Protein backbone atom coordinates (compact mmCIF):
# COMPACT_ATOMS: atom_id res chain seq x y z
CA UNK A 1 0.00 0.00 0.00
CA UNK A 2 1.19 3.58 -0.72
CA UNK A 3 1.88 5.85 2.26
CA UNK A 4 1.80 9.59 1.46
CA UNK A 5 3.46 10.56 4.76
CA UNK A 6 6.59 8.54 3.90
CA UNK A 7 6.82 10.38 0.58
CA UNK A 8 6.44 13.78 2.32
CA UNK A 9 9.13 13.05 4.88
CA UNK A 10 11.57 11.47 2.45
CA UNK A 11 11.47 14.10 -0.31
CA UNK A 12 10.81 17.14 1.85
CA UNK A 13 7.65 17.85 -0.10
CA UNK A 14 4.83 19.98 1.25
CA UNK A 15 1.99 18.04 2.71
CA UNK A 16 -0.60 16.81 0.26
CA UNK A 17 -3.78 15.01 0.86
CA UNK A 18 -3.70 11.27 0.25
CA UNK A 19 -6.34 11.72 -2.44
CA UNK A 20 -4.19 14.26 -4.32
CA UNK A 21 -1.11 12.03 -4.20
CA UNK A 22 -3.11 8.99 -5.28
CA UNK A 23 -4.58 10.96 -8.20
CA UNK A 24 -1.11 12.09 -9.29
CA UNK A 25 0.18 8.54 -9.20
CA UNK A 26 -2.83 7.36 -11.20
CA UNK A 27 -2.07 9.91 -13.91
CA UNK A 28 1.57 8.80 -13.97
CA UNK A 29 0.56 5.15 -14.20
CA UNK A 30 -1.81 5.95 -17.06
CA UNK A 31 0.97 7.76 -18.91
CA UNK A 32 3.33 4.82 -18.40
CA UNK A 33 0.63 2.44 -19.61
CA UNK A 34 0.08 4.53 -22.72
CA UNK A 35 3.83 4.64 -23.39
CA UNK A 36 3.90 0.84 -23.57
CA UNK A 37 2.13 -0.17 -26.80
CA UNK A 38 2.10 -3.80 -25.72
CA UNK A 39 -0.14 -2.96 -22.80
CA UNK A 40 -3.01 -2.01 -25.07
CA UNK A 41 -2.77 -4.82 -27.63
CA UNK A 42 -5.92 -6.53 -28.76
CA UNK A 43 -9.59 -5.88 -28.18
CA UNK A 44 -12.44 -7.63 -26.39
CA UNK A 45 -13.48 -10.78 -28.24
CA UNK A 46 -16.84 -10.64 -29.93
CA UNK A 47 -19.46 -13.28 -29.34
CA UNK A 48 -18.94 -14.57 -32.89
CA UNK A 49 -15.18 -14.89 -32.31
CA UNK A 50 -15.71 -16.78 -29.06
CA UNK A 51 -18.20 -19.09 -30.74
CA UNK A 52 -15.77 -19.80 -33.60
CA UNK A 53 -13.03 -20.68 -31.11
CA UNK A 54 -15.11 -22.60 -28.57
CA UNK A 55 -15.81 -25.66 -30.72
CA UNK A 56 -14.69 -28.57 -28.55
CA UNK A 57 -17.03 -31.21 -27.15
CA UNK A 58 -16.43 -31.98 -23.48
CA UNK A 59 -16.81 -35.37 -21.78
CA UNK A 60 -19.98 -34.06 -20.10
CA UNK A 61 -21.23 -33.22 -23.64
CA UNK A 62 -21.14 -29.47 -23.17
CA UNK A 63 -20.35 -28.07 -26.60
CA UNK A 64 -22.24 -30.81 -28.45
CA UNK A 65 -25.01 -29.17 -30.50
CA UNK A 66 -28.43 -30.71 -30.94
CA UNK A 67 -28.65 -33.20 -33.78
CA UNK A 68 -29.41 -36.78 -34.69
CA UNK A 69 -28.06 -39.57 -36.84
CA UNK A 70 -28.96 -43.06 -37.95
CA UNK A 71 -26.87 -46.15 -38.59
CA UNK A 72 -28.23 -46.35 -42.14
CA UNK A 73 -27.14 -42.80 -42.97
CA UNK A 74 -23.82 -43.41 -41.22
CA UNK A 75 -23.24 -46.47 -43.42
CA UNK A 76 -23.66 -44.39 -46.59
CA UNK A 77 -21.38 -41.65 -45.29
CA UNK A 78 -18.76 -44.15 -44.17
CA UNK A 79 -18.62 -45.82 -47.57
CA UNK A 80 -18.38 -42.46 -49.35
CA UNK A 81 -15.96 -40.60 -47.08
CA UNK A 82 -14.23 -42.98 -44.65
CA UNK A 83 -13.92 -46.56 -45.94
CA UNK A 84 -11.09 -45.80 -48.37
CA UNK A 85 -8.77 -45.13 -45.40
CA UNK A 86 -10.42 -47.00 -42.52
CA UNK A 87 -11.92 -50.06 -44.25
CA UNK A 88 -15.56 -51.01 -44.82
CA UNK A 89 -15.90 -52.28 -41.25
CA UNK A 90 -13.42 -49.86 -39.64
CA UNK A 91 -10.79 -52.60 -39.71
CA UNK A 92 -8.36 -50.25 -41.50
CA UNK A 93 -5.11 -51.44 -43.03
CA UNK A 94 -1.35 -51.35 -42.54
CA UNK A 95 -1.32 -47.54 -42.53
CA UNK A 96 -4.22 -46.75 -40.19
CA UNK A 97 -4.98 -48.48 -36.87
CA UNK A 98 -8.24 -50.45 -36.56
CA UNK A 99 -11.16 -48.46 -35.14
CA UNK A 100 -13.61 -51.36 -34.64
CA UNK A 101 -12.74 -54.34 -36.83
CA UNK A 102 -13.85 -57.63 -35.31
CA UNK A 103 -14.46 -56.17 -31.84
CA UNK A 104 -17.93 -56.88 -30.51
CA UNK A 105 -18.76 -55.49 -27.07
CA UNK A 106 -20.19 -58.03 -24.65
CA UNK A 107 -23.05 -57.42 -22.22
CA UNK A 108 -20.61 -57.91 -19.35
CA UNK A 109 -18.26 -55.23 -20.70
CA UNK A 110 -21.14 -52.79 -21.17
CA UNK A 111 -22.23 -53.53 -17.60
CA UNK A 112 -18.82 -53.18 -15.91
CA UNK A 113 -17.35 -50.55 -18.22
CA UNK A 114 -14.01 -52.33 -18.41
CA UNK A 115 -12.54 -54.33 -21.31
CA UNK A 116 -10.51 -56.75 -19.24
CA UNK A 117 -8.34 -58.10 -22.07
CA UNK A 118 -6.69 -54.69 -22.49
CA UNK A 119 -4.81 -55.47 -19.30
CA UNK A 120 -3.12 -58.42 -21.01
CA UNK A 121 -0.54 -57.24 -23.58
CA UNK A 122 -0.39 -60.73 -25.12
CA UNK A 123 -3.91 -60.18 -26.46
CA UNK A 124 -2.87 -57.11 -28.46
CA UNK A 125 -3.40 -53.42 -27.96
CA UNK A 126 -7.08 -53.37 -28.83
CA UNK A 127 -9.07 -51.23 -31.24
CA UNK A 128 -10.06 -47.60 -30.73
CA UNK A 129 -13.63 -48.54 -29.68
CA UNK A 130 -12.29 -51.03 -27.14
CA UNK A 131 -10.15 -48.34 -25.50
CA UNK A 132 -12.61 -45.43 -25.79
CA UNK A 133 -13.66 -44.04 -22.40
CA UNK A 134 -15.52 -40.89 -23.47
CA UNK A 135 -17.98 -40.78 -26.36
CA UNK A 136 -17.32 -37.05 -26.74
CA UNK A 137 -13.90 -37.93 -28.16
CA UNK A 138 -15.53 -39.48 -31.24
CA UNK A 139 -17.83 -36.50 -31.80
CA UNK A 140 -15.07 -33.97 -31.31
CA UNK A 141 -12.40 -35.61 -33.45
CA UNK A 142 -14.63 -36.72 -36.33
CA UNK A 143 -16.30 -33.33 -36.63
CA UNK A 144 -13.08 -31.30 -36.45
CA UNK A 145 -10.55 -33.47 -38.25
CA UNK A 146 -12.29 -35.86 -40.64
CA UNK A 147 -12.17 -36.61 -43.51
CA UNK A 148 -8.41 -36.08 -43.59
CA UNK A 149 -8.60 -34.44 -47.01
CA UNK A 150 -11.38 -32.01 -46.02
CA UNK A 151 -11.53 -31.51 -42.23
CA UNK A 152 -14.40 -29.60 -40.62
CA UNK A 153 -16.61 -30.31 -43.64
CA UNK A 154 -19.15 -32.62 -41.95
CA UNK A 155 -22.44 -31.33 -40.61
CA UNK A 156 -23.36 -32.22 -37.04
CA UNK A 157 -26.10 -34.59 -38.24
CA UNK A 158 -23.51 -36.36 -40.41
CA UNK A 159 -21.20 -36.59 -37.40
CA UNK A 160 -24.01 -38.10 -35.31
CA UNK A 161 -24.64 -40.68 -38.05
CA UNK A 162 -20.97 -41.69 -38.34
CA UNK A 163 -20.66 -42.08 -34.55
CA UNK A 164 -23.88 -44.15 -34.58
CA UNK A 165 -22.44 -46.36 -37.34
CA UNK A 166 -19.23 -47.06 -35.39
CA UNK A 167 -21.18 -47.80 -32.22
CA UNK A 168 -23.35 -50.26 -34.13
CA UNK A 169 -20.30 -51.99 -35.63
CA UNK A 170 -19.03 -52.52 -32.09
CA UNK A 171 -22.39 -53.97 -30.95
CA UNK A 172 -22.99 -51.09 -28.52
CA UNK A 173 -26.22 -49.90 -30.17
CA UNK A 174 -28.68 -51.80 -32.45
CA UNK A 175 -28.98 -51.21 -36.20
CA UNK A 176 -32.19 -49.17 -35.82
CA UNK A 177 -30.80 -46.89 -33.10
CA UNK A 178 -31.24 -43.14 -33.64
CA UNK A 179 -28.45 -41.24 -31.83
CA UNK A 180 -29.51 -37.80 -30.56
CA UNK A 181 -28.27 -35.11 -28.19
CA UNK A 182 -30.85 -36.36 -25.68
CA UNK A 183 -29.59 -39.96 -25.49
CA UNK A 184 -25.80 -39.60 -25.81
CA UNK A 185 -25.35 -39.95 -22.05
CA UNK A 186 -27.24 -43.25 -22.13
CA UNK A 187 -24.81 -44.50 -24.78
CA UNK A 188 -21.85 -43.14 -22.79
CA UNK A 189 -23.06 -45.25 -19.86
CA UNK A 190 -22.78 -48.36 -22.08
CA UNK A 191 -19.26 -47.78 -23.46
CA UNK A 192 -17.32 -51.01 -22.83
CA UNK A 193 -14.25 -49.26 -21.39
CA UNK A 194 -15.75 -46.15 -19.80
CA UNK A 195 -14.51 -47.03 -16.30
CA UNK A 196 -10.95 -47.91 -17.23
CA UNK A 197 -9.58 -44.35 -17.26
CA UNK A 198 -7.17 -43.28 -14.51
CA UNK A 199 -8.44 -40.22 -12.66
CA UNK A 200 -6.40 -40.52 -9.50
CA UNK A 201 -3.27 -38.62 -10.53
CA UNK A 202 -1.45 -35.36 -9.80
CA UNK A 203 -2.45 -33.53 -12.96
CA UNK A 204 -6.15 -33.28 -12.19
CA UNK A 205 -6.94 -29.59 -11.49
CA UNK A 206 -8.51 -28.39 -8.28
CA UNK A 207 -6.92 -30.85 -5.85
CA UNK A 208 -8.48 -34.09 -4.70
CA UNK A 209 -12.23 -34.50 -5.24
CA UNK A 210 -14.41 -37.41 -4.15
CA UNK A 211 -17.66 -37.62 -6.09
CA UNK A 212 -20.96 -38.96 -4.80
CA UNK A 213 -20.39 -42.30 -6.53
CA UNK A 214 -17.02 -42.68 -4.79
CA UNK A 215 -14.89 -41.85 -7.83
CA UNK A 216 -11.73 -39.97 -6.83
CA UNK A 217 -10.60 -37.16 -9.12
CA UNK A 218 -6.99 -36.16 -8.51
CA UNK A 219 -4.69 -36.89 -5.59
CA UNK A 220 -4.10 -33.36 -4.35
CA UNK A 221 -1.22 -32.61 -6.70
CA UNK A 222 1.13 -35.42 -5.68
CA UNK A 223 3.57 -35.95 -8.59
CA UNK A 224 3.27 -39.19 -10.52
CA UNK A 225 7.04 -39.42 -10.88
CA UNK A 226 9.79 -38.62 -8.39
CA UNK A 227 12.91 -38.18 -10.50
CA UNK A 228 15.37 -35.39 -9.74
CA UNK A 229 16.99 -33.14 -12.28
CA UNK A 230 20.30 -34.62 -13.37
CA UNK A 231 23.30 -32.34 -12.82
CA UNK A 232 26.23 -34.67 -13.61
CA UNK A 233 26.93 -38.07 -15.19
CA UNK A 234 23.59 -37.75 -16.93
CA UNK A 235 22.20 -40.22 -19.41
CA UNK A 236 22.80 -39.54 -23.12
CA UNK A 237 20.76 -36.74 -24.61
CA UNK A 238 17.40 -38.03 -25.84
CA UNK A 239 17.14 -38.58 -29.58
CA UNK A 240 13.97 -37.72 -31.45
CA UNK A 241 12.93 -40.95 -33.16
CA UNK A 242 9.68 -39.76 -34.73
CA UNK A 243 9.02 -36.62 -36.74
CA UNK A 244 7.09 -35.37 -39.74
CA UNK A 245 8.47 -37.22 -42.78
CA UNK A 246 10.08 -35.04 -45.42
CA UNK A 247 7.47 -35.85 -48.05
CA UNK A 248 4.69 -34.56 -45.80
CA UNK A 249 6.59 -31.67 -44.23
CA UNK A 250 5.05 -28.94 -46.33
CA UNK A 251 1.70 -30.51 -47.18
CA UNK A 252 -0.21 -27.64 -45.59
CA UNK A 253 2.44 -24.93 -46.01
CA UNK A 254 5.17 -23.60 -43.75
CA UNK A 255 4.23 -24.55 -40.18
CA UNK A 256 5.84 -21.49 -38.63
CA UNK A 257 3.49 -19.26 -40.60
CA UNK A 258 0.58 -21.00 -38.91
CA UNK A 259 1.61 -20.09 -35.34
CA UNK A 260 1.39 -16.79 -33.49
CA UNK A 261 4.58 -14.66 -33.54
CA UNK A 262 4.42 -14.39 -29.73
CA UNK A 263 4.08 -16.79 -26.83
CA UNK A 264 6.19 -19.80 -25.76
CA UNK A 265 5.51 -22.00 -28.80
CA UNK A 266 6.91 -21.49 -32.28
CA UNK A 267 5.98 -23.55 -35.30
CA UNK A 268 8.74 -25.46 -37.04
CA UNK A 269 10.16 -23.79 -40.12
CA UNK A 270 9.37 -26.30 -42.82
CA UNK A 271 10.32 -24.03 -45.71
CA UNK A 272 13.63 -22.18 -45.88
CA UNK A 273 13.77 -18.57 -47.03
CA UNK A 274 15.09 -19.76 -50.38
CA UNK A 275 12.26 -22.30 -50.63
CA UNK A 276 9.71 -19.66 -49.78
CA UNK A 277 11.10 -17.40 -52.51
CA UNK A 278 11.13 -20.33 -54.91
CA UNK A 279 7.52 -21.13 -54.05
CA UNK A 280 6.50 -17.53 -54.70
CA UNK A 281 8.23 -17.58 -58.09
CA UNK A 282 6.63 -20.94 -58.92
CA UNK A 283 3.22 -19.50 -58.10
CA UNK A 284 3.86 -16.61 -60.48
CA UNK A 285 5.10 -18.98 -63.18
CA UNK A 286 2.03 -21.16 -62.76
CA UNK A 287 -0.10 -18.39 -64.18
CA UNK A 288 1.45 -18.93 -67.61
CA UNK A 289 3.02 -22.43 -67.43
CA UNK A 290 0.33 -25.18 -67.36
CA UNK A 291 2.79 -27.75 -65.94
CA UNK A 292 3.77 -25.45 -63.08
CA UNK A 293 0.09 -24.75 -62.46
CA UNK A 294 -0.61 -28.48 -62.01
CA UNK A 295 2.33 -28.88 -59.60
CA UNK A 296 0.96 -26.01 -57.49
CA UNK A 297 -2.46 -27.67 -57.65
CA UNK A 298 -1.00 -30.93 -56.32
CA UNK A 299 0.61 -29.07 -53.42
CA UNK A 300 -2.54 -27.10 -52.66
CA UNK A 301 -4.62 -30.29 -52.37
CA UNK A 302 -2.03 -32.15 -50.27
CA UNK A 303 -1.43 -34.78 -53.00
CA UNK A 304 2.35 -34.80 -52.48
CA UNK A 305 1.84 -36.12 -48.96
CA UNK A 306 1.16 -39.53 -50.52
CA UNK A 307 2.69 -39.26 -54.01
CA UNK A 308 6.25 -38.21 -54.81
CA UNK A 309 7.02 -36.27 -57.96
CA UNK A 310 9.41 -39.05 -59.07
CA UNK A 311 9.30 -42.84 -59.42
CA UNK A 312 9.55 -43.74 -55.73
CA UNK A 313 6.48 -44.93 -53.83
CA UNK A 314 5.41 -43.16 -50.65
CA UNK A 315 1.89 -44.13 -49.59
CA UNK A 316 0.92 -44.27 -53.27
CA UNK A 317 2.95 -44.41 -56.49
CA UNK A 318 5.13 -41.52 -57.64
CA UNK A 319 3.73 -39.33 -60.39
CA UNK A 320 6.57 -40.18 -62.76
CA UNK A 321 5.67 -43.88 -62.42
CA UNK A 322 1.99 -43.15 -63.10
CA UNK A 323 2.95 -41.08 -66.14
CA UNK A 324 5.03 -43.95 -67.56
CA UNK A 325 2.06 -46.32 -67.18
CA UNK A 326 -0.39 -44.04 -69.00
CA UNK A 327 1.92 -42.00 -71.26
CA UNK A 328 0.14 -40.92 -74.45
CA UNK A 329 -3.14 -42.72 -73.64
CA UNK A 330 -5.52 -39.80 -74.13
CA UNK A 331 -8.46 -42.17 -73.86
CA UNK A 332 -7.83 -42.73 -70.13
CA UNK A 333 -8.01 -39.06 -69.11
CA UNK A 334 -11.71 -39.34 -68.22
CA UNK A 335 -11.09 -42.54 -66.22
CA UNK A 336 -8.17 -41.00 -64.29
CA UNK A 337 -10.25 -37.89 -63.62
CA UNK A 338 -12.93 -39.98 -61.90
CA UNK A 339 -10.36 -42.01 -59.95
CA UNK A 340 -8.90 -38.79 -58.58
CA UNK A 341 -12.34 -37.52 -57.54
CA UNK A 342 -13.82 -40.80 -56.20
CA UNK A 343 -10.65 -42.61 -55.06
CA UNK A 344 -9.99 -46.29 -55.58
CA UNK A 345 -7.67 -49.21 -54.89
CA UNK A 346 -6.15 -52.28 -56.49
CA UNK A 347 -4.25 -50.74 -59.41
CA UNK A 348 -1.16 -49.82 -57.39
CA UNK A 349 -1.47 -52.09 -54.36
CA UNK A 350 -3.75 -52.70 -51.38
CA UNK A 351 -3.63 -49.23 -49.86
CA UNK A 352 -6.64 -47.27 -51.17
CA UNK A 353 -6.68 -43.65 -52.26
CA UNK A 354 -9.52 -41.73 -50.58
CA UNK A 355 -11.96 -39.53 -52.50
CA UNK A 356 -10.63 -36.02 -53.07
CA UNK A 357 -12.41 -32.72 -52.50
CA UNK A 358 -11.46 -31.32 -55.90
CA UNK A 359 -13.38 -29.89 -58.83
CA UNK A 360 -13.78 -31.99 -61.95
CA UNK A 361 -11.90 -29.34 -63.94
CA UNK A 362 -8.85 -29.49 -61.64
CA UNK A 363 -8.95 -33.30 -61.56
CA UNK A 364 -9.04 -33.40 -65.36
CA UNK A 365 -6.09 -31.01 -65.50
CA UNK A 366 -4.06 -33.38 -63.30
CA UNK A 367 -5.13 -36.44 -65.32
CA UNK A 368 -4.14 -34.74 -68.59
CA UNK A 369 -0.80 -33.73 -67.08
CA UNK A 370 -0.12 -37.38 -66.13
CA UNK A 371 -0.98 -38.67 -69.60
CA UNK A 372 1.26 -36.01 -71.12
CA UNK A 373 4.26 -37.21 -69.08
CA UNK A 374 4.00 -35.36 -65.74
CA UNK A 375 6.41 -32.66 -66.84
CA UNK A 376 7.67 -30.28 -64.15
Buried (B, 14 or more C-beta within 10 A) or exposed (E): EEEBEEEBEEEEEEEBEEEEBEEEEEEEEEEEEEEEEEEEEEEEEEEEEEEEEEEEBEEEBEEBBEBBBBBBBBBEBBEEBBBBBBBEBBBBBEEBEBBBBEBEBEEEBBEBBBBBEBEEEEEEEBBBBBBBBBBBEBBBEBBBEBBEBBEEEBEBBBBBBBBBBBBBBBBBBEEEBBBBBEEBEEBBEBBBBBEBEEEEBEEBEEEBEEEEEEEEBBBEEEEEEEEEEEEEEEEEEEEEEEEEEEBBBBBEBBBEEEEEEEEEEEEEEBBEEEEBEEBEEBBEBBEEBEBBBBBBBBBBBBBBBBBBBEEEBBBBBBBBBBBBEBEEEEEBBEEBBBBBBBBBBEEBEEBBBBBBEBEEEBBBBBBBBBBBBBEE
